[in-house]
């Protein structure tokens, strides 16, 4: 029996359906080696720390998307002994080398496709809401084989607002043709996904792919949708 009133399930992408951390770790290790840098745990951690900090600066409107990429290179590589080019064009070309390695490692979590299909086959409308640029997020979905598994896809660049802004979740509900109260949103970030969804009037489910939900999220999602 379905959770009363729920007719749709929304998902975050990175860290929820797409294995960003695993893909990015493989990508940055390959990138570092191409620069003659040993990808130690300290070096890799510095990359992810800069990624989180600069992506948040972009999300909050402080810098452009391209500048957050340049800022990551400037923060991480010189302390590792890499001399950076001075011009923005050359910095962008250097970041493209990382992107090629990252893209080559892209993968969905093993249970993502089967979960989406199971939900749709049982009558739920299924949507995606992700922060990022349209081209990259769509490219991810195409490459990992999830593009056709949703009834609606909302990328922040295209809808003009980002999570955790409640208007982003409202846009997803509109695209799914449901009221926010009729949707459960599943994500891995307590603030961006969970607080944002609740502020929009959606029910929400926090998952942890690196911890308690390492084996998969199908069971916890289905349990959330079951009558209590």
GROMACS elastic network, one bead per residue, 0.5 to 0.9 nm:
[ bonds ]
;  ai    aj funct       b0    kb
    1     4     6  0.83522   500
    1   225     6  0.82120   500
    1   226     6  0.58399   500
    1   227     6  0.58103   500
    2     5     6  0.81600   500
    2     6     6  0.71550   500
    2     7     6  0.84769   500
    2   222     6  0.89918   500
    2   225     6  0.55634   500
    2   226     6  0.50105   500
    2   227     6  0.57366   500
    3     6     6  0.57068   500
    3     7     6  0.85888   500
    3   224     6  0.75546   500
    3   226     6  0.51170   500
    3   228     6  0.75292   500
    4     7     6  0.86404   500
    4   182     6  0.86207   500
    4   225     6  0.85642   500
    4   226     6  0.86607   500
    4   227     6  0.69697   500
    5   181     6  0.76266   500
    5   182     6  0.53810   500
    5   183     6  0.82664   500
    6     9     6  0.79533   500
    6   124     6  0.82033   500
    6   181     6  0.74659   500
    6   183     6  0.54906   500
    6   184     6  0.70051   500
    6   203     6  0.89149   500
    6   225     6  0.76874   500
    7   123     6  0.75758   500
    7   124     6  0.52510   500
    7   125     6  0.63713   500
    7   126     6  0.89309   500
    7   178     6  0.74550   500
    7   182     6  0.56413   500
    7   183     6  0.62407   500
    7   184     6  0.84938   500
    8   119     6  0.88769   500
    8   123     6  0.85615   500
    8   126     6  0.56587   500
    8   127     6  0.75995   500
    8   173     6  0.84198   500
    8   176     6  0.73949   500
    8   178     6  0.72420   500
    8   182     6  0.64312   500
    8   184     6  0.65366   500
    8   185     6  0.86351   500
    9   119     6  0.81408   500
    9   124     6  0.67715   500
    9   125     6  0.63432   500
    9   126     6  0.50006   500
    9   127     6  0.63340   500
    9   128     6  0.86541   500
    9   182     6  0.86310   500
    9   183     6  0.53926   500
    9   185     6  0.57903   500
    9   186     6  0.74152   500
   10   125     6  0.84120   500
   10   126     6  0.57821   500
   10   128     6  0.54828   500
   10   129     6  0.69040   500
   10   169     6  0.88668   500
   10   172     6  0.76996   500
   10   173     6  0.84352   500
   10   183     6  0.68400   500
   10   184     6  0.60989   500
   10   186     6  0.60839   500
   10   187     6  0.86006   500
   11    16     6  0.72878   500
   11    17     6  0.76366   500
   11   126     6  0.78214   500
   11   127     6  0.62081   500
   11   129     6  0.61280   500
   11   130     6  0.81210   500
   11   184     6  0.85541   500
   11   185     6  0.56895   500
   11   187     6  0.60663   500
   11   193     6  0.89342   500
   12    15     6  0.76722   500
   12    16     6  0.58209   500
   12    17     6  0.70698   500
   12    18     6  0.88537   500
   12   127     6  0.88816   500
   12   128     6  0.59679   500
   12   129     6  0.53996   500
   12   130     6  0.55251   500
   12   131     6  0.85352   500
   12   185     6  0.77808   500
   12   186     6  0.63420   500
   12   187     6  0.50118   500
   12   188     6  0.75338   500
   12   189     6  0.89316   500
   12   193     6  0.72110   500
   13    16     6  0.53511   500
   13    17     6  0.51072   500
   13    18     6  0.55689   500
   13    19     6  0.86423   500
   13    20     6  0.87187   500
   13   128     6  0.69181   500
   13   129     6  0.71221   500
   13   130     6  0.57672   500
   13   131     6  0.85391   500
   13   137     6  0.84728   500
   13   141     6  0.89505   500
   13   187     6  0.78518   500
   14    17     6  0.63721   500
   14    19     6  0.64440   500
   14    20     6  0.53791   500
   14    21     6  0.82525   500
   14   130     6  0.76241   500
   14   131     6  0.88794   500
   14   187     6  0.87578   500
   14   188     6  0.83989   500
   15    18     6  0.56222   500
   15    19     6  0.54339   500
   15    20     6  0.55750   500
   15    21     6  0.69126   500
   15   109     6  0.87590   500
   15   187     6  0.77521   500
   15   188     6  0.61979   500
   15   189     6  0.85315   500
   15   208     6  0.82547   500
   15   209     6  0.69137   500
   15   210     6  0.87760   500
   16    19     6  0.71942   500
   16    20     6  0.86483   500
   16   108     6  0.89265   500
   16   109     6  0.79260   500
   16   112     6  0.84006   500
   16   186     6  0.76500   500
   16   187     6  0.57424   500
   16   188     6  0.58896   500
   16   207     6  0.74183   500
   16   208     6  0.80248   500
   16   209     6  0.69670   500
   16   217     6  0.86735   500
   17    20     6  0.88678   500
   17   108     6  0.58842   500
   17   109     6  0.57938   500
   17   110     6  0.87831   500
   17   111     6  0.82666   500
   17   112     6  0.54171   500
   17   113     6  0.83610   500
   17   187     6  0.88277   500
   18    21     6  0.87495   500
   18    23     6  0.87483   500
   18   106     6  0.78832   500
   18   107     6  0.62341   500
   18   109     6  0.57593   500
   18   112     6  0.79112   500
   18   140     6  0.82389   500
   18   141     6  0.85019   500
   18   144     6  0.80232   500
   19    22     6  0.55429   500
   19    23     6  0.60586   500
   19    24     6  0.84049   500
   19   106     6  0.73059   500
   19   107     6  0.58883   500
   19   108     6  0.54402   500
   19   109     6  0.56098   500
   19   209     6  0.86396   500
   20    23     6  0.51150   500
   20    24     6  0.57324   500
   20    25     6  0.82811   500
   20   106     6  0.74160   500
   20   107     6  0.79007   500
   20   108     6  0.84402   500
   21    24     6  0.51408   500
   21    25     6  0.59380   500
   21    26     6  0.85770   500
   21    48     6  0.88357   500
   22    25     6  0.51880   500
   22    26     6  0.63164   500
   22    27     6  0.85646   500
   22   105     6  0.80781   500
   22   106     6  0.83152   500
   22   107     6  0.83400   500
   23    26     6  0.53189   500
   23    27     6  0.61175   500
   23    28     6  0.86614   500
   23   101     6  0.89488   500
   23   102     6  0.60296   500
   23   103     6  0.77059   500
   23   104     6  0.82018   500
   23   106     6  0.51530   500
   23   107     6  0.66848   500
   24    28     6  0.59084   500
   24    29     6  0.83580   500
   24    48     6  0.86751   500
   24   101     6  0.84480   500
   24   102     6  0.54444   500
   24   103     6  0.84607   500
   24   105     6  0.74242   500
   24   106     6  0.79991   500
   25    28     6  0.53026   500
   25    29     6  0.60787   500
   25    30     6  0.85725   500
   25    44     6  0.72965   500
   25    48     6  0.86345   500
   25   102     6  0.80264   500
   25   105     6  0.88446   500
   26    29     6  0.53366   500
   26    30     6  0.63194   500
   26    31     6  0.86560   500
   26   101     6  0.76653   500
   26   102     6  0.68866   500
   26   104     6  0.89087   500
   26   105     6  0.63567   500
   27    30     6  0.52622   500
   27    31     6  0.61064   500
   27    32     6  0.86439   500
   27    98     6  0.65111   500
   27    99     6  0.75239   500
   27   100     6  0.78750   500
   27   103     6  0.74539   500
   27   104     6  0.74289   500
   27   105     6  0.63014   500
   27   106     6  0.88231   500
   28    32     6  0.59438   500
   28    33     6  0.84712   500
   28    39     6  0.78882   500
   28    44     6  0.71113   500
   28    47     6  0.78411   500
   28    98     6  0.64421   500
   28    99     6  0.88141   500
   28   101     6  0.71824   500
   28   102     6  0.68766   500
   29    32     6  0.52038   500
   29    33     6  0.62791   500
   29    34     6  0.87247   500
   29    37     6  0.88148   500
   29    38     6  0.80500   500
   29    39     6  0.52805   500
   29    40     6  0.85122   500
   29    44     6  0.72187   500
   29   101     6  0.87553   500
   30    33     6  0.52219   500
   30    34     6  0.63217   500
   30    35     6  0.88978   500
   30    39     6  0.81537   500
   30    98     6  0.80190   500
   30   101     6  0.64044   500
   30   102     6  0.84982   500
   31    34     6  0.51677   500
   31    35     6  0.66012   500
   31    36     6  0.89496   500
   31    37     6  0.85450   500
   31    39     6  0.88164   500
   31    97     6  0.69127   500
   31    98     6  0.53276   500
   31    99     6  0.87490   500
   31   100     6  0.88452   500
   31   101     6  0.64507   500
   31   102     6  0.84648   500
   32    35     6  0.51570   500
   32    36     6  0.63998   500
   32    38     6  0.65379   500
   32    39     6  0.59516   500
   32    43     6  0.88069   500
   32    44     6  0.87598   500
   32    77     6  0.89476   500
   32    98     6  0.85118   500
   33    37     6  0.51640   500
   33    38     6  0.60731   500
   33    39     6  0.68042   500
   34    37     6  0.73972   500
   34    97     6  0.89746   500
   35    38     6  0.88272   500
   35    82     6  0.73757   500
   36    82     6  0.84907   500
   37    40     6  0.86148   500
   37    43     6  0.86868   500
   37    80     6  0.69992   500
   37    81     6  0.79576   500
   37    82     6  0.80342   500
   38    43     6  0.78866   500
   38    80     6  0.89614   500
   39    42     6  0.79978   500
   39    43     6  0.58455   500
   39    44     6  0.60545   500
   40    43     6  0.51499   500
   40    44     6  0.61814   500
   40    45     6  0.84665   500
   41    44     6  0.51477   500
   41    45     6  0.59168   500
   41    46     6  0.84959   500
   42    45     6  0.51388   500
   42    46     6  0.61973   500
   42    47     6  0.88170   500
   43    46     6  0.51809   500
   43    47     6  0.65716   500
   43    76     6  0.79418   500
   43    80     6  0.74944   500
   44    47     6  0.51376   500
   44    48     6  0.65661   500
   44    49     6  0.87402   500
   45    48     6  0.51856   500
   45    49     6  0.60845   500
   45    50     6  0.85878   500
   46    49     6  0.50815   500
   46    50     6  0.61863   500
   46    51     6  0.85255   500
   46    75     6  0.85426   500
   46    76     6  0.63253   500
   47    50     6  0.52669   500
   47    51     6  0.61027   500
   47    52     6  0.87184   500
   47    72     6  0.72620   500
   47    73     6  0.84970   500
   47    75     6  0.84406   500
   47    76     6  0.60690   500
   47    77     6  0.87141   500
   48    52     6  0.61235   500
   48    53     6  0.85331   500
   49    52     6  0.53296   500
   49    53     6  0.62424   500
   49    54     6  0.86289   500
   50    53     6  0.51025   500
   50    54     6  0.59062   500
   50    55     6  0.81675   500
   50    71     6  0.80554   500
   50    72     6  0.54454   500
   50    73     6  0.85774   500
   50    75     6  0.68315   500
   50    76     6  0.71342   500
   51    54     6  0.54136   500
   51    55     6  0.57724   500
   51    56     6  0.83338   500
   51    68     6  0.80799   500
   51    69     6  0.80248   500
   51    71     6  0.89297   500
   51    72     6  0.61787   500
   52    55     6  0.53175   500
   52    56     6  0.61518   500
   52    57     6  0.87405   500
   53    56     6  0.53434   500
   53    57     6  0.64661   500
   53    58     6  0.89552   500
   53    68     6  0.88780   500
   53    72     6  0.87015   500
   54    58     6  0.63333   500
   54    59     6  0.85934   500
   54    63     6  0.84110   500
   54    67     6  0.86313   500
   54    68     6  0.51007   500
   54    69     6  0.75689   500
   54    71     6  0.68515   500
   54    72     6  0.66828   500
   55    58     6  0.50491   500
   55    59     6  0.60756   500
   55    60     6  0.85953   500
   55    65     6  0.78246   500
   55    68     6  0.61474   500
   55    69     6  0.82009   500
   56    60     6  0.60577   500
   56    61     6  0.85424   500
   56    62     6  0.87066   500
   56    68     6  0.88402   500
   57    60     6  0.52568   500
   57    61     6  0.63575   500
   57    62     6  0.52340   500
   57    63     6  0.61189   500
   57    64     6  0.85744   500
   57    68     6  0.73491   500
   58    61     6  0.51080   500
   58    62     6  0.56474   500
   58    64     6  0.57486   500
   58    65     6  0.58142   500
   58    66     6  0.89375   500
   58    67     6  0.81810   500
   58    68     6  0.62528   500
   59    62     6  0.76511   500
   59    63     6  0.83113   500
   59    64     6  0.88421   500
   59    65     6  0.84166   500
   59   131     6  0.79597   500
   59   132     6  0.84412   500
   59   162     6  0.71256   500
   59   163     6  0.85693   500
   60    63     6  0.81312   500
   60   162     6  0.87373   500
   61    64     6  0.72170   500
   63    66     6  0.82449   500
   63    67     6  0.61121   500
   63    68     6  0.64868   500
   64    67     6  0.50813   500
   64    68     6  0.63406   500
   64    69     6  0.88826   500
   65    68     6  0.53482   500
   65    69     6  0.67796   500
   65   132     6  0.86035   500
   65   133     6  0.82569   500
   66    69     6  0.52525   500
   66    70     6  0.65276   500
   66    71     6  0.87715   500
   66    92     6  0.77217   500
   67    71     6  0.59976   500
   67    72     6  0.85615   500
   67    88     6  0.87779   500
   68    71     6  0.50177   500
   68    72     6  0.62965   500
   68    73     6  0.89095   500
   69    72     6  0.52470   500
   69    73     6  0.66880   500
   69    74     6  0.89035   500
   69    91     6  0.87097   500
   69    92     6  0.77666   500
   69    95     6  0.70095   500
   70    73     6  0.52420   500
   70    74     6  0.62929   500
   70    75     6  0.86922   500
   70    88     6  0.75740   500
   70    91     6  0.62286   500
   70    92     6  0.68216   500
   70    95     6  0.74469   500
   71    74     6  0.50310   500
   71    75     6  0.60691   500
   71    76     6  0.85832   500
   72    75     6  0.52056   500
   72    76     6  0.61118   500
   72    77     6  0.82585   500
   73    76     6  0.53991   500
   73    77     6  0.56202   500
   73    78     6  0.80844   500
   73    84     6  0.80141   500
   73    91     6  0.77550   500
   73    94     6  0.85609   500
   73    95     6  0.74634   500
   74    77     6  0.61336   500
   74    78     6  0.66502   500
   74    84     6  0.74296   500
   74    91     6  0.89731   500
   75    78     6  0.70562   500
   75    79     6  0.77351   500
   76    79     6  0.62061   500
   76    80     6  0.69329   500
   76    82     6  0.89657   500
   77    80     6  0.51239   500
   77    81     6  0.65785   500
   77    82     6  0.52466   500
   77    83     6  0.74699   500
   77    84     6  0.74889   500
   78    81     6  0.50830   500
   78    83     6  0.59240   500
   78    84     6  0.69706   500
   79    82     6  0.73115   500
   84    90     6  0.87178   500
   84    91     6  0.73723   500
   84    94     6  0.88011   500
   85    88     6  0.80588   500
   85    89     6  0.89100   500
   85    90     6  0.59469   500
   85    91     6  0.60952   500
   85    94     6  0.85640   500
   86    89     6  0.87387   500
   86    90     6  0.72507   500
   86    91     6  0.72543   500
   87    90     6  0.54512   500
   87    91     6  0.63102   500
   87    92     6  0.87201   500
   88    92     6  0.60637   500
   88    93     6  0.85694   500
   89    92     6  0.51497   500
   89    93     6  0.62979   500
   89    94     6  0.87510   500
   90    94     6  0.62141   500
   90    95     6  0.86724   500
   91    94     6  0.50362   500
   91    95     6  0.62723   500
   91    96     6  0.86608   500
   92    95     6  0.50844   500
   92    96     6  0.62482   500
   92    97     6  0.89372   500
   93    96     6  0.50442   500
   93    97     6  0.68012   500
   94    97     6  0.53189   500
   94    98     6  0.71077   500
   95    98     6  0.51673   500
   95    99     6  0.63269   500
   95   100     6  0.87836   500
   96   100     6  0.61460   500
   96   101     6  0.86870   500
   97   100     6  0.52874   500
   97   101     6  0.66083   500
   97   102     6  0.87512   500
   98   101     6  0.52130   500
   98   102     6  0.60719   500
   98   103     6  0.85053   500
   99   103     6  0.58195   500
   99   104     6  0.83263   500
  100   103     6  0.51782   500
  100   104     6  0.61382   500
  100   105     6  0.88535   500
  101   104     6  0.51430   500
  101   105     6  0.66494   500
  102   105     6  0.53227   500
  102   106     6  0.65350   500
  103   106     6  0.51976   500
  103   107     6  0.89390   500
  103   140     6  0.80038   500
  103   143     6  0.87872   500
  104   107     6  0.89338   500
  106   140     6  0.71917   500
  106   143     6  0.74855   500
  106   144     6  0.68405   500
  107   110     6  0.84740   500
  107   140     6  0.83818   500
  107   143     6  0.79553   500
  107   144     6  0.54816   500
  107   145     6  0.89543   500
  108   111     6  0.80778   500
  108   112     6  0.65134   500
  108   113     6  0.80879   500
  108   141     6  0.87289   500
  108   144     6  0.56944   500
  108   145     6  0.81015   500
  108   146     6  0.82246   500
  109   112     6  0.55340   500
  109   113     6  0.83389   500
  109   209     6  0.88537   500
  109   216     6  0.79425   500
  110   113     6  0.75068   500
  110   114     6  0.83446   500
  110   216     6  0.77798   500
  111   114     6  0.55634   500
  111   115     6  0.60712   500
  111   116     6  0.87287   500
  111   215     6  0.89812   500
  111   216     6  0.62572   500
  111   217     6  0.74604   500
  111   218     6  0.70817   500
  112   115     6  0.53269   500
  112   116     6  0.63384   500
  112   117     6  0.87324   500
  112   146     6  0.82955   500
  112   216     6  0.84356   500
  112   217     6  0.82785   500
  112   218     6  0.81772   500
  113   116     6  0.52747   500
  113   117     6  0.62031   500
  113   118     6  0.85548   500
  113   145     6  0.79917   500
  113   146     6  0.65487   500
  113   149     6  0.72288   500
  114   117     6  0.51485   500
  114   118     6  0.60123   500
  114   119     6  0.86335   500
  114   218     6  0.85975   500
  115   118     6  0.50788   500
  115   119     6  0.62245   500
  115   120     6  0.87106   500
  115   217     6  0.82876   500
  115   218     6  0.58836   500
  115   221     6  0.87127   500
  116   119     6  0.52685   500
  116   120     6  0.63270   500
  116   121     6  0.85888   500
  116   126     6  0.71275   500
  116   146     6  0.88555   500
  116   149     6  0.62817   500
  116   150     6  0.75666   500
  117   120     6  0.52162   500
  117   121     6  0.59711   500
  117   122     6  0.86088   500
  117   149     6  0.66854   500
  117   150     6  0.88710   500
  118   121     6  0.51097   500
  118   122     6  0.63205   500
  118   123     6  0.89099   500
  118   124     6  0.89474   500
  119   122     6  0.53196   500
  119   123     6  0.66168   500
  119   124     6  0.54833   500
  119   125     6  0.76249   500
  119   126     6  0.73158   500
  119   222     6  0.85760   500
  120   123     6  0.51912   500
  120   125     6  0.60183   500
  120   126     6  0.65915   500
  120   149     6  0.83759   500
  120   150     6  0.84205   500
  120   151     6  0.87643   500
  121   124     6  0.73996   500
  125   150     6  0.77741   500
  125   151     6  0.61530   500
  125   152     6  0.84479   500
  125   176     6  0.66716   500
  125   177     6  0.88304   500
  125   178     6  0.88226   500
  125   183     6  0.89620   500
  126   149     6  0.78576   500
  126   150     6  0.52672   500
  126   151     6  0.54198   500
  126   152     6  0.69066   500
  126   176     6  0.74749   500
  127   149     6  0.86743   500
  127   150     6  0.53067   500
  127   151     6  0.56477   500
  127   153     6  0.57567   500
  127   154     6  0.78167   500
  127   172     6  0.69718   500
  127   173     6  0.83947   500
  127   175     6  0.81562   500
  127   176     6  0.67303   500
  128   150     6  0.69252   500
  128   151     6  0.84349   500
  128   152     6  0.63759   500
  128   154     6  0.59552   500
  128   155     6  0.80372   500
  128   172     6  0.74640   500
  129   152     6  0.86499   500
  129   153     6  0.63037   500
  129   155     6  0.59900   500
  129   156     6  0.76127   500
  129   163     6  0.82277   500
  129   168     6  0.76828   500
  129   169     6  0.74074   500
  129   171     6  0.89178   500
  129   172     6  0.65466   500
  130   137     6  0.77746   500
  130   153     6  0.83064   500
  130   154     6  0.65102   500
  130   155     6  0.51057   500
  130   156     6  0.62481   500
  130   162     6  0.79504   500
  130   163     6  0.76185   500
  131   134     6  0.88871   500
  131   137     6  0.84614   500
  131   154     6  0.86527   500
  131   155     6  0.58622   500
  131   157     6  0.73624   500
  131   161     6  0.86462   500
  131   162     6  0.58332   500
  131   163     6  0.65449   500
  132   135     6  0.87291   500
  132   136     6  0.74706   500
  132   137     6  0.65864   500
  132   155     6  0.64057   500
  132   156     6  0.58588   500
  132   157     6  0.62217   500
  132   162     6  0.83793   500
  133   136     6  0.57709   500
  133   137     6  0.62791   500
  133   138     6  0.85360   500
  133   155     6  0.68722   500
  133   156     6  0.69402   500
  133   157     6  0.51958   500
  133   158     6  0.77921   500
  134   137     6  0.54121   500
  134   138     6  0.59209   500
  134   139     6  0.82991   500
  134   154     6  0.88219   500
  134   155     6  0.57992   500
  134   156     6  0.75605   500
  134   157     6  0.59351   500
  134   158     6  0.64859   500
  135   138     6  0.53609   500
  135   139     6  0.59608   500
  135   140     6  0.86318   500
  136   140     6  0.61608   500
  136   141     6  0.87397   500
  137   140     6  0.50764   500
  137   141     6  0.64179   500
  137   142     6  0.87547   500
  137   155     6  0.73625   500
  138   141     6  0.51092   500
  138   142     6  0.62280   500
  138   143     6  0.86567   500
  138   147     6  0.74089   500
  138   155     6  0.85003   500
  139   142     6  0.51154   500
  139   143     6  0.61354   500
  139   144     6  0.85912   500
  139   147     6  0.88785   500
  140   143     6  0.52402   500
  140   144     6  0.60807   500
  140   145     6  0.83189   500
  140   146     6  0.84299   500
  140   147     6  0.85418   500
  141   144     6  0.53820   500
  141   145     6  0.58825   500
  141   148     6  0.85668   500
  142   145     6  0.52161   500
  142   146     6  0.63009   500
  142   147     6  0.53111   500
  142   148     6  0.84988   500
  143   146     6  0.79056   500
  143   147     6  0.84880   500
  144   147     6  0.81155   500
  145   148     6  0.76108   500
  145   149     6  0.84258   500
  146   149     6  0.53446   500
  146   150     6  0.77722   500
  147   150     6  0.69254   500
  147   153     6  0.86965   500
  148   151     6  0.81125   500
  150   153     6  0.66649   500
  151   175     6  0.82447   500
  151   176     6  0.67079   500
  152   172     6  0.73435   500
  152   175     6  0.58351   500
  152   176     6  0.59584   500
  153   172     6  0.76271   500
  153   175     6  0.79281   500
  154   157     6  0.87217   500
  154   158     6  0.72494   500
  154   159     6  0.66077   500
  154   168     6  0.82392   500
  154   171     6  0.75651   500
  154   172     6  0.62394   500
  154   175     6  0.79903   500
  155   158     6  0.55721   500
  155   159     6  0.63086   500
  155   160     6  0.85033   500
  155   161     6  0.87855   500
  155   162     6  0.82536   500
  155   168     6  0.89881   500
  156   159     6  0.52148   500
  156   160     6  0.57108   500
  156   161     6  0.53863   500
  156   163     6  0.76592   500
  156   168     6  0.73498   500
  157   160     6  0.54332   500
  157   161     6  0.71093   500
  157   162     6  0.77993   500
  158   161     6  0.81236   500
  159   162     6  0.80909   500
  159   168     6  0.73537   500
  159   171     6  0.73316   500
  160   168     6  0.82016   500
  161   164     6  0.89257   500
  161   165     6  0.68812   500
  161   166     6  0.89457   500
  161   167     6  0.68178   500
  161   168     6  0.55909   500
  161   171     6  0.89806   500
  162   165     6  0.57971   500
  162   166     6  0.85576   500
  162   167     6  0.79864   500
  162   168     6  0.56949   500
  162   169     6  0.88139   500
  162   192     6  0.88883   500
  163   166     6  0.70791   500
  163   167     6  0.81508   500
  163   168     6  0.58232   500
  163   169     6  0.73927   500
  163   191     6  0.88454   500
  163   192     6  0.54393   500
  163   193     6  0.67535   500
  163   196     6  0.63053   500
  163   197     6  0.84802   500
  164   167     6  0.83971   500
  164   168     6  0.72577   500
  164   169     6  0.80465   500
  164   191     6  0.68254   500
  164   193     6  0.62221   500
  164   194     6  0.81341   500
  164   195     6  0.68565   500
  164   197     6  0.72750   500
  164   199     6  0.84962   500
  165   168     6  0.56726   500
  165   169     6  0.73831   500
  165   192     6  0.82006   500
  165   196     6  0.59020   500
  165   197     6  0.85215   500
  165   199     6  0.82118   500
  165   200     6  0.81626   500
  166   169     6  0.52842   500
  166   170     6  0.62208   500
  166   171     6  0.86684   500
  166   195     6  0.89471   500
  166   196     6  0.54923   500
  166   197     6  0.65628   500
  166   198     6  0.81704   500
  166   199     6  0.58150   500
  166   201     6  0.83586   500
  167   171     6  0.60799   500
  167   172     6  0.86665   500
  167   196     6  0.89433   500
  167   200     6  0.71503   500
  168   171     6  0.50961   500
  168   172     6  0.65029   500
  168   173     6  0.88736   500
  168   196     6  0.84541   500
  168   197     6  0.88352   500
  168   200     6  0.85445   500
  169   172     6  0.50175   500
  169   173     6  0.62983   500
  169   174     6  0.86300   500
  169   180     6  0.75538   500
  169   185     6  0.87458   500
  169   196     6  0.73481   500
  169   197     6  0.61338   500
  169   199     6  0.89578   500
  169   200     6  0.62171   500
  169   201     6  0.88254   500
  169   202     6  0.80586   500
  170   173     6  0.50654   500
  170   174     6  0.61674   500
  170   175     6  0.86014   500
  170   179     6  0.81772   500
  170   180     6  0.64350   500
  170   197     6  0.87746   500
  170   200     6  0.64346   500
  170   201     6  0.86977   500
  170   202     6  0.89807   500
  171   174     6  0.50868   500
  171   175     6  0.61778   500
  171   176     6  0.86424   500
  172   175     6  0.50527   500
  172   176     6  0.62179   500
  172   177     6  0.86231   500
  172   178     6  0.88578   500
  172   180     6  0.84558   500
  173   176     6  0.50421   500
  173   177     6  0.61128   500
  173   178     6  0.53130   500
  173   179     6  0.58801   500
  173   180     6  0.54638   500
  173   181     6  0.89485   500
  173   182     6  0.85082   500
  173   183     6  0.72649   500
  174   178     6  0.61639   500
  174   179     6  0.72006   500
  174   180     6  0.82228   500
  175   178     6  0.78713   500
  176   179     6  0.85820   500
  178   181     6  0.81299   500
  178   182     6  0.62370   500
  178   183     6  0.72472   500
  179   182     6  0.53357   500
  179   183     6  0.70866   500
  179   201     6  0.87686   500
  179   202     6  0.85479   500
  180   183     6  0.54134   500
  180   184     6  0.82541   500
  180   197     6  0.85214   500
  180   200     6  0.66869   500
  180   201     6  0.55325   500
  180   203     6  0.81699   500
  181   184     6  0.79162   500
  181   200     6  0.83960   500
  181   201     6  0.54330   500
  181   203     6  0.67535   500
  182   201     6  0.89019   500
  182   202     6  0.70354   500
  182   203     6  0.79801   500
  183   201     6  0.87546   500
  183   202     6  0.56376   500
  183   203     6  0.63543   500
  183   204     6  0.82953   500
  184   197     6  0.83505   500
  184   202     6  0.58979   500
  184   204     6  0.51356   500
  184   205     6  0.71384   500
  184   224     6  0.86260   500
  184   225     6  0.82066   500
  185   193     6  0.75898   500
  185   194     6  0.75343   500
  185   197     6  0.64941   500
  185   198     6  0.88423   500
  185   202     6  0.67771   500
  185   203     6  0.62659   500
  185   205     6  0.61578   500
  185   206     6  0.85664   500
  186   193     6  0.74249   500
  186   194     6  0.77507   500
  186   203     6  0.88965   500
  186   204     6  0.58755   500
  186   206     6  0.61139   500
  186   207     6  0.71158   500
  186   221     6  0.78569   500
  187   190     6  0.78555   500
  187   192     6  0.84791   500
  187   193     6  0.53667   500
  187   194     6  0.67883   500
  187   204     6  0.78878   500
  187   205     6  0.65327   500
  187   206     6  0.54128   500
  187   207     6  0.60228   500
  187   208     6  0.84646   500
  188   192     6  0.85826   500
  188   193     6  0.68058   500
  188   194     6  0.80078   500
  188   205     6  0.83992   500
  188   206     6  0.54611   500
  188   208     6  0.57771   500
  188   209     6  0.76226   500
  189   192     6  0.54755   500
  189   193     6  0.52010   500
  189   194     6  0.65783   500
  189   195     6  0.87382   500
  189   206     6  0.70620   500
  189   207     6  0.81193   500
  189   208     6  0.86283   500
  190   193     6  0.58650   500
  190   195     6  0.62710   500
  190   196     6  0.86848   500
  190   206     6  0.66749   500
  191   194     6  0.56544   500
  191   196     6  0.65723   500
  192   195     6  0.62859   500
  192   196     6  0.56933   500
  192   197     6  0.82194   500
  193   196     6  0.54172   500
  193   197     6  0.59994   500
  193   198     6  0.86291   500
  193   204     6  0.80406   500
  193   205     6  0.88018   500
  193   206     6  0.79255   500
  194   197     6  0.52318   500
  194   198     6  0.61966   500
  194   199     6  0.85702   500
  194   203     6  0.84827   500
  194   204     6  0.57377   500
  194   205     6  0.69076   500
  194   206     6  0.64880   500
  195   198     6  0.52135   500
  195   199     6  0.60790   500
  195   200     6  0.86699   500
  195   204     6  0.84306   500
  196   199     6  0.51526   500
  196   200     6  0.63805   500
  196   201     6  0.88831   500
  196   202     6  0.87044   500
  197   200     6  0.51488   500
  197   201     6  0.64764   500
  197   202     6  0.51602   500
  197   203     6  0.68296   500
  197   204     6  0.63221   500
  198   201     6  0.50237   500
  198   202     6  0.50672   500
  198   203     6  0.60592   500
  198   204     6  0.66100   500
  199   202     6  0.73829   500
  205   220     6  0.86232   500
  205   221     6  0.76194   500
  205   224     6  0.75284   500
  207   211     6  0.87662   500
  207   212     6  0.79207   500
  207   213     6  0.64307   500
  207   217     6  0.72106   500
  207   220     6  0.82711   500
  207   221     6  0.89262   500
  208   211     6  0.53390   500
  208   212     6  0.58870   500
  208   213     6  0.51697   500
  208   214     6  0.70208   500
  208   217     6  0.85413   500
  209   212     6  0.69143   500
  209   215     6  0.76971   500
  209   216     6  0.70725   500
  209   217     6  0.77269   500
  210   213     6  0.67380   500
  210   214     6  0.52581   500
  211   214     6  0.53167   500
  211   215     6  0.87918   500
  212   215     6  0.78607   500
  212   216     6  0.89467   500
  213   216     6  0.53338   500
  213   217     6  0.58333   500
  213   220     6  0.82720   500
  214   217     6  0.79320   500
  216   219     6  0.74534   500
  216   220     6  0.84416   500
  217   220     6  0.54294   500
  217   221     6  0.60801   500
  217   222     6  0.85669   500
  218   221     6  0.52628   500
  218   222     6  0.60987   500
  218   223     6  0.84331   500
  219   222     6  0.53022   500
  219   223     6  0.60163   500
  219   224     6  0.86128   500
  220   224     6  0.61199   500
  220   225     6  0.86731   500
  221   224     6  0.51284   500
  221   225     6  0.64167   500
  221   226     6  0.87989   500
  222   225     6  0.50647   500
  222   226     6  0.62221   500
  223   226     6  0.50785   500
  223   227     6  0.82108   500
  223   228     6  0.89029   500
  224   227     6  0.79506   500
  224   228     6  0.85450   500
  225   228     6  0.88068   500
